[in-house]
Every structure is written in structure tokens, then in C-alpha cells.
Amino acid sequence: AKTKKKTNFSLRLEKTKSDYLENRQEIFARTFEQYISYKMGKIQIKNLFMVKLKYNANHYLKLDELKKIEPILDKIISLMSERT
């Protein structure tokens, strides 16, 4: 059986011992919030209504981790916009 390689992010989350924060939907929600904040920051927009990081820093991706998945999230947004 193939074992999944643990990422730095997953190792940081394991230390929290929180089922809620390790839940896939919650991880996606925090990641998407970071992505929106990062994209808005690129065009110099700050909006605390849409984005307000509220958990321990370990519960979020580091900037280099976010940048690695930015193209994937860009593609998801692009595909969603084509379907509206």
C-alpha cells in the first residue's frame, strides 16, 4: 500500500489535535480565505469583511505553500466563472 507523504502543513495541523481544524471543509475554507486575501493584496485591496485570519498561524498555509497551489486555485476560479 502506498503511504501518503505528509506535508509541513499537515504536520503543523497534527499538533493542534483539533478534529474541527483538520476537517477537509475547514482546511479548504481557510485556504480559500488566504487565497482571496493574497489575490486582493496583489491589487492593494484590504477587506476585513471577506478576509480576517482568526486562528493560530499553524492553521494556515505559509506563503510559499500558498504560492504552490495558487495556479490550481486560479484554475478553479476560472472554471467556475465559465459556468456562470
C-alpha positions in Angstrom: 0.0 0.0 0.0 1.2 3.5 -0.9 1.6 5.8 2.0 0.7 9.5 1.6 3.7 11.9 2.2 2.9 14.3 4.9 3.4 18.0 4.1 4.7 20.6 6.5 1.2 21.9 6.7 -0.3 18.5 7.7 2.4 18.1 10.3 1.6 21.5 11.8 -2.1 20.7 11.9 -1.5 17.4 13.6 0.0 19.3 16.5 -3.3 21.1 17.1 -5.2 17.9 17.9 -8.4 19.5 16.7 -10.9 17.5 14.6 -12.6 20.7 13.5 -9.4 22.4 12.2 -8.3 19.2 10.5 -11.7 18.8 8.7 -11.3 19.0 4.9 -14.0 21.6 4.5 -12.4 23.8 7.2 -9.0 23.4 5.7 -10.4 24.4 2.3 -12.2 27.4 3.8 -9.1 28.7 5.5 -7.0 28.1 2.3 -9.6 29.9 0.1 -9.7 32.8 2.6 -5.9 33.1 2.4 -6.0 32.9 -1.4 -8.6 35.7 -1.6 -6.6 37.8 0.8 -3.4 37.1 -1.2 -5.1 38.0 -4.6 -6.7 41.1 -3.2 -3.4 42.2 -1.7 -1.8 41.9 -5.1 -4.2 44.7 -6.3 -3.8 46.6 -3.0 -7.3 45.9 -1.6 -7.8 45.0 2.1 -11.3 43.8 3.1 -11.7 42.5 6.7 -15.3 41.6 6.0 -14.2 39.0 3.4 -10.9 38.1 5.0 -9.9 38.0 8.6 -7.5 35.4 9.7 -8.5 34.3 13.2 -6.8 31.1 14.0 -3.2 30.2 15.1 -0.7 30.7 12.4 -0.1 26.9 12.3 -3.7 26.5 11.0 -2.9 28.4 7.8 -0.6 27.8 4.8 2.7 29.6 4.8 3.2 32.0 1.8 5.4 29.6 -0.1 2.8 26.8 0.4 0.0 29.1 -0.8 2.0 30.1 -3.9 2.5 26.5 -4.9 -1.3 25.9 -5.1 -2.1 29.4 -6.4 -2.3 28.1 -10.1 -4.7 25.4 -9.1 -7.0 27.8 -7.3 -6.7 30.2 -10.2 -7.9 27.4 -12.5 -10.8 26.5 -10.2 -11.9 30.2 -10.2 -11.6 30.3 -14.0 -13.6 27.1 -14.5 -16.3 28.4 -12.1 -16.6 31.7 -13.9 -17.1 29.9 -17.2 -20.1 28.1 -15.8 -22.0 31.2 -14.6 
